Amino acid sequence: MADAAERRERLVEVYREASVCTKCPLSEGRTTVVFGNGNSDADLMFVGEAPGAEEDRRGLPFVGRAGGLLTQLLAGIGMSREDVFVANTLKCRPPGNRDPQPEEIETCRPYLERQVELIEPRVIATLGNFATKLLTRNPTGITKVRGTPQVHELGARTVFLLPLFHPAAALRTPALAETLREDFASLPGLLERDPMQLAPPDGPDPGEDEGAAREADQLGLFG
């Protein structure tokens, strides 16, 4: 089994591959690929939706208002961005911040899968609908599954997956912000548990659907 240093080097290789990716039309309109950043040996990984305008400009995920809230929420449970790894389902910004399209998600999926495989998190927190549906392989909306840990096989390992509201949604709706804080509070305890001790829950009804400096910044925060 590869040690942390070896896995980090492999992650850098995946980043370099993604940074010149032209596999879908999103590559034509991006400023830069937003691969993800943080601790490459993190026990906790966050997966969001797609880069926004500021993320596209800076090449880093969650650097706008939603990123500020994510940082605050982590501080509330005694953690920082340097303790975790943060990525998105898409590595390029969709035009006008529109929703990711299925073919874009599928094209980008191998990059995310390699990230999970190499980082080896114990817990993956999905932020919002798109990340949750992708990683749970279930179309049920976030409202029905948020806050309840699931067990999944991801990156050839068994992990806890905790669906959470996206911080951007919490910024728009104050009531969701409190729910998000409550769900975040369960993360430290989840990190102490063994996923093998929680039997996989019965899946939700599958018919329910609710609808350069940049490289240095990214690689420098891979732990």
ZATI-266292 format. One record per atom (N, C-alpha, C): chain; x, y, z. Coordinates in steps of 0.001 Angstrom, whole numbers, plus 500000, padded with zeros to 6 digits. Layout:
% ZATI-266292
REC   kette        x        y        z
REC       A        X        Y        Z
...
% end
This chain:
% ZATI-266292
REC   kette        x        y        z
REC       A   500840   498804   500000
REC       A   500000   500000   500000
REC       A   500879   501252   500000
REC       A   500536   502224   499165
REC       A   501339   503446   499057
REC       A   501234   504279   500330
REC       A   502359   504904   500727
REC       A   502306   505788   501887
REC       A   501802   507159   501463
REC       A   501680   508066   502432
REC       A   501082   509372   502169
REC       A   501866   510162   501130
REC       A   503207   510083   501189
REC       A   504031   510837   500242
REC       A   503845   510323   498817
REC       A   503775   509010   498680
REC       A   503573   508432   497350
REC       A   502197   508800   496795
REC       A   501198   508747   497650
REC       A   499854   509091   497208
REC       A   499759   510567   496815
REC       A   500472   511420   497543
REC       A   500469   512839   497205
REC       A   501088   513059   495828
REC       A   502174   512364   495540
REC       A   502812   512509   494233
REC       A   501883   512059   493115
REC       A   501165   510992   493372
REC       A   500201   510537   492363
REC       A   499070   511551   492185
REC       A   498678   512189   493294
REC       A   497635   513213   493220
REC       A   498104   514399   492393
REC       A   499356   514764   492552
REC       A   499930   515844   491738
REC       A   499868   515477   490257
REC       A   500137   514212   489952
REC       A   500069   513765   488554
REC       A   498644   513888   488014
REC       A   497668   513528   488818
REC       A   496268   513654   488396
REC       A   495911   515122   488188
REC       A   496399   515977   489089
REC       A   496161   517418   488934
REC       A   496724   517928   487608
REC       A   497935   517523   487294
REC       A   498560   518008   486058
REC       A   497804   517513   484824
REC       A   497282   516305   484915
REC       A   496459   515793   483819
REC       A   495168   516613   483697
REC       A   494522   516859   484821
REC       A   493265   517616   484804
REC       A   493470   519053   484350
REC       A   494625   519629   484662
REC       A   494867   521049   484370
REC       A   494913   521357   482883
REC       A   495078   520339   482053
REC       A   495091   520545   480596
REC       A   493973   519754   479925
REC       A   492993   519342   480693
REC       A   491910   518516   480168
REC       A   491058   519282   479162
REC       A   490744   518633   478048
REC       A   489846   519197   477040
REC       A   488781   518172   476658
REC       A   488391   517343   477597
REC       A   487480   516239   477304
REC       A   486024   516672   477147
REC       A   485682   517885   477596
REC       A   484311   518365   477400
REC       A   484352   519844   477051
REC       A   483263   520401   476524
REC       A   483246   521795   476079
REC       A   483499   522823   477172
REC       A   483371   522452   478449
REC       A   483628   523418   479519
REC       A   485065   523935   479473
REC       A   485969   523152   478898
REC       A   487373   523572   478826
REC       A   487539   524823   477971
REC       A   486606   525054   477058
REC       A   486726   526190   476138
REC       A   486469   527526   476815
REC       A   485697   527532   477895
REC       A   485341   528796   478527
REC       A   485975   529042   479876
REC       A   486786   528100   480355
REC       A   487349   528266   481694
REC       A   488549   529210   481684
REC       A   488823   529807   482839
REC       A   490081   530516   483061
REC       A   491139   529535   483529
REC       A   490747   528659   484435
REC       A   491661   527649   484946
REC       A   490876   526473   485491
REC       A   491493   525332   485542
REC       A   490889   524162   486170
REC       A   490959   524325   487688
REC       A   489870   524027   488351
REC       A   489818   524095   489818
REC       A   489819   522659   490335
REC       A   490994   522151   490576
REC       A   491163   520738   490904
REC       A   490713   520409   492320
REC       A   491004   521293   493245
REC       A   490756   521044   494661
REC       A   492000   521397   495456
REC       A   491856   521557   496766
REC       A   493035   521817   497589
REC       A   492786   521395   499024
REC       A   493880   521373   499771
REC       A   493804   520982   501162
REC       A   494833   519920   501499
REC       A   494529   519119   502486
REC       A   495416   518087   503007
REC       A   495255   516822   502170
REC       A   496310   516411   501493
REC       A   496229   515242   500617
REC       A   496129   513927   501388
REC       A   496234   513986   502720
REC       A   496101   512794   503556
REC       A   494960   512989   504562
REC       A   493967   513772   504154
REC       A   492888   514146   505066
REC       A   491958   512973   505376
REC       A   491470   512934   506598
REC       A   490432   511973   506959
REC       A   489055   512449   506508
REC       A   488922   513760   506297
REC       A   487639   514356   505927
REC       A   487775   515088   504597
REC       A   486896   514735   503663
REC       A   486907   515345   502342
REC       A   485529   515927   502053
REC       A   485508   517139   501482
REC       A   484261   517770   501068
REC       A   484189   517773   499551
REC       A   483017   517457   499022
REC       A   482800   517494   497578
REC       A   481603   518385   497293
REC       A   481844   519466   496555
REC       A   480781   520384   496187
REC       A   480343   520182   494749
REC       A   479801   521246   494173
REC       A   479166   521138   492862
REC       A   480106   521485   491720
REC       A   480444   522764   491584
REC       A   481266   523240   490466
REC       A   481852   524582   490832
REC       A   482948   524984   490201
REC       A   483542   526289   490500
REC       A   482612   527435   490091
REC       A   482664   528524   490865
REC       A   482008   529762   490485
REC       A   483018   530699   489851
REC       A   482607   531964   489668
REC       A   483455   532925   488963
REC       A   484770   533173   489695
REC       A   484703   533353   491013
REC       A   485925   533638   491772
REC       A   486838   532415   491820
REC       A   486234   531241   491955
REC       A   487024   530011   491945
REC       A   487717   529826   490597
REC       A   486984   530104   489517
REC       A   487542   529990   488169
REC       A   488700   530961   487980
REC       A   488581   532143   488555
REC       A   489642   533155   488419
REC       A   490882   532763   489210
REC       A   490686   532257   490426
REC       A   491808   531973   491317
REC       A   492307   530532   491232
REC       A   491503   529647   490685
REC       A   491911   528253   490575
REC       A   491804   527472   491857
REC       A   491013   527964   492812
REC       A   490852   527302   494103
REC       A   489363   527148   494420
REC       A   488973   526055   495066
REC       A   487555   525844   495367
REC       A   487095   526586   496617
REC       A   485851   526960   496634
REC       A   485227   527549   497815
REC       A   486028   528718   498382
REC       A   486209   529749   497558
REC       A   486918   530944   498011
REC       A   485999   532164   498085
REC       A   484754   532033   497692
REC       A   483799   533127   497793
REC       A   483072   533105   499125
REC       A   481858   533640   499141
REC       A   481083   533697   500388
REC       A   480774   532300   500921
REC       A   480453   531388   500017
REC       A   480181   530022   500461
REC       A   481420   529396   501088
REC       A   482583   529723   500527
REC       A   483834   529235   501104
REC       A   484089   529818   502476
REC       A   483728   531091   502656
REC       A   483863   531714   503969
REC       A   483003   531015   505006
REC       A   481788   530656   504607
REC       A   480914   529933   505539
REC       A   481473   528551   505840
REC       A   481997   527871   504829
REC       A   482603   526558   505052
REC       A   483739   526660   506071
REC       A   484566   527682   505943
REC       A   485669   527890   506890
REC       A   485137   528116   508301
REC       A   484069   528915   508427
REC       A   483454   529164   509735
REC       A   482892   527878   510334
REC       A   482219   527099   509522
REC       A   481640   525852   510009
REC       A   482714   524884   510495
REC       A   483824   524836   509771
REC       A   484933   523994   510218
REC       A   485498   524480   511543
REC       A   485655   525785   511675
REC       A   486162   526347   512933
REC       A   485240   525980   514093
REC       A   483954   525917   513809
REC       A   482980   525574   514842
REC       A   483130   524159   515372
REC       A   483783   523284   514628
REC       A   484030   521918   515112
REC       A   485517   521685   515364
REC       A   486259   522792   515488
REC       A   487673   522699   515853
REC       A   488588   522273   514736
REC       A   488191   522552   513491
REC       A   489006   522165   512345
REC       A   489256   523372   511448
REC       A   490162   523232   510488
REC       A   490466   524298   509545
REC       A   490527   523718   508138
REC       A   490623   524602   507152
REC       A   490713   524137   505766
REC       A   491964   523298   505535
REC       A   493015   523545   506315
REC       A   494254   522784   506171
REC       A   494114   521346   506670
REC       A   493047   521055   507409
REC       A   492827   519707   507929
REC       A   492072   518821   506955
REC       A   491440   519430   505959
REC       A   490533   518692   505083
REC       A   490940   518872   503630
REC       A   490313   518117   502735
REC       A   490493   518337   501308
REC       A   489146   518722   500723
REC       A   489161   519735   499856
REC       A   487924   520256   499273
REC       A   488010   520171   497757
REC       A   486991   519599   497143
REC       A   486951   519447   495689
REC       A   485513   519637   495219
REC       A   485312   519543   493918
REC       A   483987   519637   493318
REC       A   483760   518481   492358
REC       A   482508   518260   492002
REC       A   482209   517240   490998
REC       A   482733   517651   489633
REC       A   482674   518958   489317
REC       A   483237   519489   488080
REC       A   484482   520290   488393
REC       A   485473   520218   487524
REC       A   486715   520954   487720
REC       A   486745   522257   486921
REC       A   485757   522470   486061
REC       A   485668   523702   485265
REC       A   484325   524376   485537
REC       A   484310   525702   485446
REC       A   483091   526456   485714
REC       A   482091   526337   484560
REC       A   480846   525952   484853
REC       A   479808   525982   483820
REC       A   479467   527436   483469
REC       A   479139   527717   482223
REC       A   478800   529093   481824
REC       A   477661   529660   482664
REC       A   477862   530882   483156
REC       A   476827   531534   483941
REC       A   476470   530822   485225
REC       A   477359   529953   485700
REC       A   477111   529174   486917
REC       A   475861   528297   486816
REC       A   475526   527874   485616
REC       A   474378   526972   485461
REC       A   474683   525627   486104
REC       A   473630   524815   486242
REC       A   473798   523487   486823
REC       A   474691   522609   485942
REC       A   475454   521715   486543
REC       A   476234   520752   485761
REC       A   475315   519864   484931
REC       A   475771   519527   483743
REC       A   475019   518619   482879
REC       A   475511   517182   483090
REC       A   474628   516202   482883
REC       A   475015   514802   483133
REC       A   476290   514372   482414
REC       A   476438   514799   481144
REC       A   477634   514380   480406
REC       A   478897   515027   480970
REC       A   478768   516232   481519
REC       A   479916   516903   482150
REC       A   480315   516174   483427
REC       A   479322   515787   484208
REC       A   479587   515059   485446
REC       A   480286   513738   485150
REC       A   479798   513025   484142
REC       A   480395   511737   483799
REC       A   481815   511896   483277
REC       A   482062   512954   482502
REC       A   483401   513196   481969
REC       A   484388   513504   483082
REC       A   483924   514236   484095
REC       A   484804   514651   485189
REC       A   484900   513602   486299
REC       A   484000   512655   486312
REC       A   483934   511675   487390
REC       A   485265   510976   487666
REC       A   486039   510549   486635
REC       A   487296   509855   486936
REC       A   488279   510678   487758
REC       A   488293   511992   487561
REC       A   489197   512825   488367
REC       A   488802   512779   489844
REC       A   487514   512892   490118
REC       A   487051   512841   491502
REC       A   487305   511465   492111
REC       A   487065   510423   491328
REC       A   487300   509078   491845
REC       A   488766   508857   492196
REC       A   489653   509394   491369
REC       A   491084   509279   491669
REC       A   491455   510091   492909
REC       A   490831   511236   493085
REC       A   491081   512020   494292
REC       A   490706   511231   495539
REC       A   489525   510640   495518
REC       A   489079   509843   496667
REC       A   490023   508671   496910
REC       A   490411   507999   495842
REC       A   491291   506837   495959
REC       A   492633   507196   496572
REC       A   493188   508341   496193
REC       A   494526   508718   496627
REC       A   494546   509429   497976
REC       A   493513   510178   498292
REC       A   493461   510878   499577
REC       A   493097   509917   500709
REC       A   492280   508921   500393
REC       A   491861   507919   501369
REC       A   491141   508525   502576
REC       A   490103   509326   502364
REC       A   489371   509882   503507
REC       A   488564   508809   504227
REC       A   488293   509051   505490
REC       A   487384   508189   506248
REC       A   485940   508645   506074
REC       A   485776   509975   505936
REC       A   484445   510572   505785
REC       A   484450   511507   504587
REC       A   483436   511389   503733
REC       A   483234   512329   502637
REC       A   481918   513054   502887
REC       A   481983   514365   502983
REC       A   480784   515178   503137
REC       A   480428   515769   501783
REC       A   479269   515414   501272
REC       A   478820   515946   499990
REC       A   478010   517205   500235
REC       A   478306   518248   499483
REC       A   477664   519546   499672
REC       A   476674   519799   498550
REC       A   475403   519582   498818
REC       A   474372   519846   497836
REC       A   473966   518640   497015
REC       A   473009   518885   496122
REC       A   472372   517814   495360
REC       A   473295   517047   494435
REC       A   474083   517786   493626
REC       A   474828   517112   492565
REC       A   475881   516162   493115
REC       A   476649   516624   494109
REC       A   477664   515753   494701
REC       A   477018   514579   495416
REC       A   475913   514832   496099
REC       A   475240   513767   496837
REC       A   474717   512695   495899
REC       A   474040   513103   494835
REC       A   473489   512129   493888
REC       A   474587   511346   493178
REC       A   475689   512027   492865
REC       A   476790   511352   492174
REC       A   477417   510281   493048
REC       A   477752   510626   494278
REC       A   478514   509714   495129
REC       A   477644   508669   495830
REC       A   476368   508969   496037
REC       A   475478   507956   496596
REC       A   474897   507058   495505
REC       A   475063   507495   494247
REC       A   474480   506780   493104
REC       A   472970   506625   493263
REC       A   472349   507675   493769
REC       A   470916   507654   494029
REC       A   470344   509034   493705
REC       A   469200   509092   493017
REC       A   468661   510381   492601
REC       A   467902   511146   493661
REC       A   467769   510597   494864
REC       A   467005   511285   495894
REC       A   467655   512618   496267
REC       A   466821   513651   496416
REC       A   467323   514997   496692
REC       A   467915   515145   498077
REC       A   468714   516167   498239
REC       A   469451   516415   499469
REC       A   468536   516628   500672
REC       A   467370   517210   500458
REC       A   466473   517496   501575
REC       A   466081   516231   502326
REC       A   465930   515129   501610
REC       A   465499   513882   502241
REC       A   466632   513101   502903
REC       A   467868   513330   502484
REC       A   468961   512495   502996
REC       A   469972   513262   503835
REC       A   469862   514582   503905
REC       A   470878   515369   504605
REC       A   470961   514972   506079
REC       A   472221   515016   506569
REC       A   472454   514789   507981
REC       A   472487   513340   508422
REC       A   472169   512404   507529
REC       A   472170   510993   507889
REC       A   473341   510293   507234
REC       A   474282   509777   508012
REC       A   475460   509131   507414
REC       A   475092   507850   506687
REC       A   475759   507638   505577
REC       A   475618   506415   504791
REC       A   476988   505751   504696
REC       A   476993   504497   504322
REC       A   478246   503780   504107
REC       A   478323   503390   502641
REC       A   479449   503709   502002
REC       A   479623   503400   500592
REC       A   481036   502894   500333
REC       A   481166   502159   499247
REC       A   482476   501747   498753
REC       A   482916   502777   497714
REC       A   483907   503571   498029
REC       A   484419   504600   497133
REC       A   485935   504552   497151
REC       A   486546   504647   495971
REC       A   488002   504602   495915
REC       A   488555   503318   496489
REC       A   487853   502208   496270
REC       A   488282   500886   496732
REC       A   488387   500804   498253
REC       A   487582   501611   498969
REC       A   487578   501563   500417
REC       A   486180   501895   500928
REC       A   485897   501447   502149
REC       A   484611   501725   502757
REC       A   484688   503045   503509
REC       A   483783   503954   503218
REC       A   483811   505282   503845
REC       A   482416   505663   504326
REC       A   482385   506558   505303
REC       A   481144   507242   505630
REC       A   480913   508346   504614
REC       A   479685   508492   504184
REC       A   479307   509616   503328
REC       A   478196   510374   504056
REC       A   478418   511670   504279
REC       A   477433   512491   504979
REC       A   476920   513578   504055
REC       A   475676   513469   503578
REC       A   475104   514514   502730
REC       A   474787   515772   503547
REC       A   475182   516913   503023
REC       A   474957   518193   503686
REC       A   474395   519206   502697
REC       A   473628   520164   503217
REC       A   473226   521278   502374
REC       A   474464   522029   501900
REC       A   474385   522588   500688
REC       A   475485   523395   500170
REC       A   475543   524719   500941
REC       A   476736   525193   501318
REC       A   476820   526480   502014
REC       A   476142   527627   501272
REC       A   476150   527600   499943
REC       A   475491   528667   499186
REC       A   473994   528685   499471
REC       A   473394   527520   499624
REC       A   471969   527456   499958
REC       A   471727   528005   501356
REC       A   472641   527723   502278
REC       A   472510   528237   503637
REC       A   472634   529756   503686
REC       A   473437   530326   502805
REC       A   473561   531775   502737
REC       A   472269   532419   502245
REC       A   471564   531734   501370
REC       A   470299   532263   500845
REC       A   469147   532085   501815
REC       A   469204   531011   502625
REC       A   468088   530672   503512
REC       A   468609   530471   504929
REC       A   468431   531456   505808
REC       A   468986   531365   507173
REC       A   468603   530098   507918
REC       A   467391   529593   507718
REC       A   466987   528379   508435
REC       A   467874   527194   508063
REC       A   468319   527146   506808
REC       A   469193   526061   506382
REC       A   470574   526183   507021
REC       A   470983   527415   507316
REC       A   472291   527625   507942
REC       A   472359   526936   509297
REC       A   471281   527039   510077
REC       A   471260   526388   511380
REC       A   471264   524872   511232
REC       A   470516   524368   510266
REC       A   470518   522925   510004
REC       A   471909   522462   509602
REC       A   472581   523241   508768
REC       A   473927   522884   508329
REC       A   474894   522852   509502
REC       A   474767   523803   510413
REC       A   475623   523799   511609
REC       A   475375   522551   512456
REC       A   474120   522199   512610
REC       A   473790   521001   513392
REC       A   474372   519750   512750
REC       A   474277   519658   511423
REC       A   474822   518485   510737
REC       A   476346   518454   510802
REC       A   476977   519623   510709
REC       A   478434   519701   510834
REC       A   478891   519173   512195
REC       A   478090   519409   513220
REC       A   478470   519003   514569
REC       A   478622   517493   514702
REC       A   478048   516740   513757
REC       A   478172   515286   513823
REC       A   479473   514782   513221
REC       A   480202   515647   512511
REC       A   481403   515193   511804
REC       A   482515   514687   512734
REC       A   482859   515377   513833
REC       A   483941   514851   514692
REC       A   483663   513439   515197
REC       A   482431   513182   515615
REC       A   482082   511855   516086
REC       A   482146   510818   514982
REC       A   481737   511223   513792
REC       A   481765   510305   512653
REC       A   483192   509926   512302
REC       A   484097   510880   512432
REC       A   485506   510615   512132
REC       A   486131   509609   513092
REC       A   485523   509457   514260
REC       A   486047   508519   515260
REC       A   485479   507118   515085
REC       A   484483   506984   514238
REC       A   483807   505692   514090
REC       A   484387   504881   512937
REC       A   484092   503592   512964
REC       A   484494   502681   511899
REC       A   483308   502494   510964
REC       A   483453   502853   509686
REC       A   482326   502694   508765
REC       A   481785   501262   508704
REC       A   482639   500288   508970
REC       A   482206   498898   508907
REC       A   481207   498556   510013
REC       A   481124   499408   511037
REC       A   480207   499151   512139
REC       A   478798   499659   511858
REC       A   478629   500389   510781
REC       A   477314   500891   510419
REC       A   476856   500175   509167
REC       A   475841   499384   509292
REC       A   475336   498645   508124
REC       A   474801   499627   507108
REC       A   475026   499385   505820
REC       A   474477   500275   504799
REC       A   472971   500380   504931
REC       A   472444   501622   504964
REC       A   471006   501786   505131
REC       A   470259   501385   503865
REC       A   468971   501110   504049
REC       A   468144   500906   502878
REC       A   468130   502190   502075
REC       A   468374   502109   500780
REC       A   468451   503312   499952
REC       A   467115   504010   499855
REC       A   467129   505354   499701
REC       A   465900   506089   499492
REC       A   465243   505657   498187
REC       A   463976   505961   498068
REC       A   463217   505614   496875
REC       A   463895   506169   495637
REC       A   464409   505313   494738
REC       A   465138   505804   493570
REC       A   464271   506598   492629
REC       A   462954   506548   492787
REC       A   462092   507338   491931
REC       A   461893   508749   492433
REC       A   462428   509055   493624
REC       A   462247   510382   494219
REC       A   463387   511292   493799
REC       A   463068   512346   493064
REC       A   464103   513258   492564
REC       A   463649   514694   492762
REC       A   464385   515476   493571
REC       A   464000   516849   493874
REC       A   464827   517848   493063
REC       A   464072   517205   492124
REC       A   464585   518164   491216
REC       A   466165   518512   491251
REC       A   500031   528134   487324
REC       A   501312   528748   487556
REC       A   501339   529236   488973
REC       A   500914   530542   489370
REC       A   500637   530851   490752
REC       A   499470   529977   491176
REC       A   498607   529778   490230
REC       A   497463   528939   490536
REC       A   497929   527522   490854
REC       A   498853   526979   490062
REC       A   499362   525634   490330
REC       A   500057   525590   491672
REC       A   500840   526612   491983
REC       A   501538   526646   493260
REC       A   500534   526677   494400
REC       A   499479   527473   494253
REC       A   498446   527543   495295
REC       A   497791   526181   495498
REC       A   497463   525517   494406
REC       A   496765   524241   494536
REC       A   497701   523166   495071
REC       A   498865   523008   494444
REC       A   499762   521950   494870
REC       A   500324   522229   496250
REC       A   500521   523507   496583
REC       A   501073   523861   497876
REC       A   500141   523529   499025
REC       A   498858   523342   498730
REC       A   497904   523027   499786
REC       A   497467   521571   499747
REC       A   498252   520746   499058
REC       A   497950   519328   499069
REC       A   498542   518630   500282
REC       A   498900   519368   501283
REC       A   499429   518762   502511
REC       A   500852   518308   502317
% end
